[in-house]
Structure formats: structure tokens, C-alpha cells
Amino acid sequence: MIRRTLKSPILDVLRRRFGARREVESEGALRVSSRAAAQPSPEILRAVRLLDLRTRSFVESLFSGDHASVFLGRGLDFSHVRPYQPGDDVRAIDWKVTARRGAPYVRQFLEERDLLVVLLVDISASGWRGPGEKSPGEIAAEIAAALAFTAVRNHDRVALLLVSREVERFVPPRSGRRHVMRVLTEMLSHVPSSTDTDLTPGLEHVARSLSGRATVFVLSDFIQTGPHDPFVASLKRACRAHDVIAIRLSSRATDELPSVGWVELTDPESGRRVVVDTGDRKVSERYRKRVLRAHARTASLLAEAGAELVDVDSAGDPLAVLSDFLRRRRLRRRSLQP
């Protein structure tokens, strides 16, 4: 019931956001959100509250049981040594203490606290329009809300970057539930100044401007209109400086052409239009292969740069996919700890 109730307010907010008159700002200008922002509309406040309700059970489920942290940092603080017990990881044995005391001892560590979680959200036109029960924009908002509320519960800080072909809005990192509500309000109320996608400026901002290591979630369809080489270079720099997790938003409805005869297709970012015969098998097969090649190329690029990839289909449950990924990542990272 919550899923059906959630759709309409958020979709209405997104439609109004992209339908509003775009005031194109000077090239490269970065808008840093201030606390003196205008009072959000009742529609946006309602959408934020619904996001809170929709993600509450997700956050609770992640913290059920004995879990010290959800977003694991790479830094670990040494705590103490204790006697070895059957089943302990032999890589954790402290050989100096073992030799000195004549019995095996293992090192114990505390997970890094006060982590920084960065939400880098693609707000270009291709990232919010789409067929199906939910648009990619709605899914991005839902995932961002889940990650932000999880970070707050984990006592971590949250920052927001809204990116089209440039960084349009930056909300500096803070902690606390009130800050998360502000982050979601900014994300839903911001009117993009461009319909194009170029994640390069956002990745450059992440790589150069953030102090300390962060966990960076990039929410995008990764359909780049900007140049390829600068994007790859910026992605690699960001991955060297931070833990980067790419959440790729897609839809099976757009991966294949339905057989409905002659249709006019429009690129939501460039506005380019083309008329195709969807009933032609060769056309449909060529389209499908191009989409698959593009997906594979992006996945390979992300892997080579050192980013983790999570594919989220608009027809499924994004929070279930996200929950499964975070649990598997937590188990995998803990198994590698000394």
C-alpha cells in the first residue's frame, strides 16, 4: 500500500521540477545550499515524509542483529589482543605477542566511525523519465532516502551533490535526522539548469574537495553526453580517494523495443528525434545489442576504475536490491579484515 501511495506525490514533484523554467547559471558556478533556503512547498514536504515512511523498515532491517556498522570504512583502529580461539582468522594472529607469551594471540580492531556518506545524484532528463510503475527519478529519490536515513542511524555524516553537466547543488556534510530531511527536500525541489549528463564535474568535486575518505554512492543511468576520456580519468581519481559505489538505474522497458509499428523516439537530453519501425526484427535486434553493449562497456569501465556496481531495474523493488548488496558487501569486507 505504501508503494502505491508513494508514487503519485513524488512523481508530481518531479514533473513540476522539470517543467519549471530553467534559469541557466554561469558555466562552472557551484551553488552551495544555505540554511536560509526558501520554505519548501507542502507537496515536497509530503513527498519527503512519504520517503521517510517507505524507507523506515529498510533501515530497521539493516540494523537487526549484531551489526556494528553498515557503511564500512577502510580504516580500522587497533583495540587489543586476546587469546586465539578455534575458528579465528589466522591472518589476525599477532606473531610478536604470540612469541612473547608462548601462546597464540589475535588482534582485535574497532571499525572506523564518523564516516562520510556522499550521495551524487544525476538530475539530467534521462535520469527521471521512463516507462513503468516508477520513473528512474522516483527510484533515485527512494534509494537516496534509504541511504541517508541509514547513515544517520549509523551516526555518519551525509552530503549531497546534484549533477547534470555540472555540479548544480552541493549540500555540505552533516549528521542528524533534520539534516537528512533537508537533503531530501533539496533533491526534490531543485530545478536543473541543464538536461544533459556529464558526471565528470561531480566526480572531480568528490576526488578533490572532500577531506578524508568517504563512501560515495553515484545514482545515475550512466548515459553520458559528455566526453569519454575526462569521465574515465575523474572516475579513477574518485575511486583512489574514496569507496565509490555506482547504482545504475535502468528499465527493461527501455532496453528492448516493443513491436508497435512506426514510432517516433526522442532523446530526453539532446531533444533529437528519430522515426523507427519497431516491427522490423532487424531494427529491434540492433537496438537491443547496442543497449547490451553499452551496459557491458559501462560495467567494465566501472570495474577497471575500482567502483562497485549495483544494477537497479525500475520494475523491481529497489530497496530489496540495495539491502541485499549492503549485506553482501558487509560480509565480504569483514571477511577481508585482519
N, C-alpha and C positions, 0 to 999 in steps of 0.2 A: 504493500500500500504506500509506503514511503517513497518507493521508486517512482510510482506514477505521479504522486503529488509533487515530487521534487522537480520533475521535468519542466512543467509549464513556467513557473516563475523565473528560473534560470535562463531558459530559452528566450523568454520575453526580454529579460535584461540584456542578453547578448545581442538580440536583434536590434534593440534600441541603441546599443552601444555602437554597432557598426553602421546603423542607419543615420547616426548623428553627423552633423557637418564636421569634417576633419580640418583642423587647423594645422597646417604643416609648419613645423618649427624649423629653426635654422639647423643646417646639417651638423650632426655631431653633438647637438645640445642634449644634455642629460638632465632629466627632471628628477630631482630628489624629493620624495614626498615629505611634506612637513605636517606637523600635528595640527596646523591651522587650516586643514583642508575643509572644503565645504561640507555641510551636513548631507550625508547620503540620503537618497530617496527612500520612501517606505518600501518600494519594490525591491531595492537592493538589500535593505535590512532584512526583509523577509527571506530572500534567497540565501543570505548568509546564515540565518537561523536554521533554515532547512538543511543546508550543508552540514551544520553542526549536528543536527539530529541524525542525518544519514550516516555520518562517519563515527558516531559515538560507539556503536557496538564493535566497529572495526578496531578502534583504539583499545577498547577493553579487552578484546580477544588477544591482541598482541602482547598485553601485559599479564595475561593469565598464566599462572605457574611461576616458577623461579627464573625469571629473566631479568638480568641486571641492566641490559641496555638493548635498544632496538637498532640505533644507528651506531655501529661500532667504529670507533676511531682507530687509526693505525698506531697511535702512541699508547703504550702501556706503562703504568707506574709500578715499580717493584714494591711488593708488600712485605713478604717474609719467606722463610723456608720452613718446610715441615718434613717429617719422615715420609719416605716413599711408601705408597700403598699399592697393592696389586690392581692393575688397570690404569695407573697413571701413565701419562705420556713420557716415554724415556727421554724425549728431547728436552723436557723440563728439569732433568736432573742437574743439580749444581755439583759439578765434579770436585771443585775445591773444598766445599763444605763436606762432601761425602768422604774425601780423602782425609780430612782433618778429624772427622768424628768416627770414621770407621764403619759407617752405615750409610746407605743411600738416602739423600735428601733431594726434594724437588723445590723449585722456585714457584712462588705464588705472586700473581700480578693483579692489580686493580685496573679495570677498564678506564680509559680516558673519559673525563666528564666535561661538562660545559661545552659540548660540541656545537658547531655551527652548521645548520642545515640551510642550503640556498635553493630556492625554487626559481628556476629560469624557465619562464613560460613564453612560448611562441604565441603571439597575438595577431599573426597575419591572417588574411582572409581564408586561406586554405585550411587553417587550423581550427576554424569554428563552423564552417558549413559542411553539411554532409547528410546523406540519407539515413534512414533507420530511426529507431526509437529515441536515440540520443545523438546530438551533434558532438563532434570532437571537442568543441568548446565546453560543453557541459561536462564531458568526461574529464577534461583537464581541470576544471574547477573542482570536481569531486575528488580527484586524486590529490590536488594541491591541498585541499582542506584536510584530507586524511593524513597527509604527511605533516602538515603544520600542527594539527592537534596532537599527533603522536610525538612530535618534537617537544611540545610544551609539557606533555605528560612525562617525557624523558628528561625534563629540566634542561633542555637545549635551547639555543637561540635560533631564530628564523629570520631569513632575509628574502626579499622578493625582487626579481628582475623581470620586467616585461619587455619583450624584444620583438620587433618586426624586422626592418632592415637596419635598425639602430636600437640602442637601449633607450626606450621611451620613458621608463619609470623605474626608479630604484628605491626600495624601502629598506633602510639600514637594519642590521640585525638587532633584535631584542628578544627577550623572553617574556612569557606570561600570556595568559588567555586573551586579555584585552588586545595585545599586540597582534595575535593571530586573527582576531575579528577584524582588525584594521587592515591586515594584509589581504584578507579575502574581499573586503569592501573595495580596496584599491584595485584589485584584479578584476572585479565585476563592473566597476564604474568607469574605468579608464577607457577613453576613446582613442583608438590607434590613429596615428598620423600617416601611416602607410599600410598598404595591403600586401606588400612584398615580404619575402622571408630571406633573411641573412643572419644566421646565428653567430657569425664571426665577432661582431662588436660585443655581444653578450659574453661569449667565451673569453674574449680578451679582457673584459672587465673582471671576470671571475679569476683569471690567471694572474692579473697584475695588481688588482685593487683590494683584494681581501687579505687581511692579516691572519696568519695561522692557517691550518689545514681545515677544510670543510668537506661535507658531503653535499654534492651538487646534483640535484635532480633536474634534468632537461626535459621538459614536456613539449613535444613537437611531433609533427608528421615527418619532419626532416626532408621536406620537399624544398630544396634550396633554389632560390633565384639569384643569389649572389655568386661570385666566383668561387671555384672549387678549391684551388690551392691555399688561399688565405684561411678558408674554413678549416681545412685539414691541419694546417700549422697551428691555428688557435686552439683546436680541439686537443692536439698533443700537448701544448703548453698547459692547458687547463687540467689534463689528466696527470701531468707530472706534479702539479701543485696541489691537487685535490683528488678525492674519490668522486668520479663522475659516473652517474647512472642515467642512461638515456631511456626515457619512457616514450616509445614510439606509438603514436595514436593512428590507427588505421581502421578501415572498414572493408569487409569482404564485398559489400555492395558496390564499392568503387574500384575493387581490384579486378572485376570482370564486367564486361558489357552485357547487359540484358538484351535478349533478342526482341526488340520492339520496333524494328524498321529504321527509317531515317530519323535521326535526331541531331539537334544542334548542341554541341558541348562547349562550355565556356570555362576558361581558366579564371578562377576567382581572384587571382593575384594580378595577372597581366591584362585580363579582360579579353584576351584573344579568343576568337570563336572559330569552330570548325564543324562542318556537317559530315556525319559519317553514317554508313549503313550498318547498323548493329546486327542485322540479319545475315550479313556476309560472314561466313565462318572464318575466312582468312583474316578479315579485319579484327574480329573478336579474338582470334588466337594471337595475332600480332600484338594487340593491346595487352593481353594477359601476360605474354612473355616479356614485354617491356616493363610491366609493373613488377614482375618477379625479379627481373634483372636489377631493377632499381632498388628493390628491397634487399637483395643479396649484396649489392655494392655498398649500401649504407651499413649493413651489418658487419661486413668485412672491414670497412673503414673504422667503425667504432671499436671493433676488437683490436685492430692494429694500434690504435691510439691508446688503448688501455681502459676504455669505458665499458661498463656493463650495460647490456641491452635487455629491456623488458618490452615485449610487444603486447599492446592492449587493443583488442578489437571492440568497436563500438557496439557490436551485437551482444557482447558478453557482459559479465559483471566485473568492472574494473577493480573494485576493492578486493574481490577474491583473488584476482591475478596478482595484485600488489601484495596482499597478505602472504600468499604462497612464496613470492620472490623474497620478501624480507625474512621469512622464517628460514628458507634455504640458505640465504646469504649469511644469516647469523650463525647457523650451524657450520657452514663452510669456513667462515672466518675464525670461529672458535677452535675448530679442529687444527688450524694452522698456527695457533698461538703456542708459544713455548711452555 
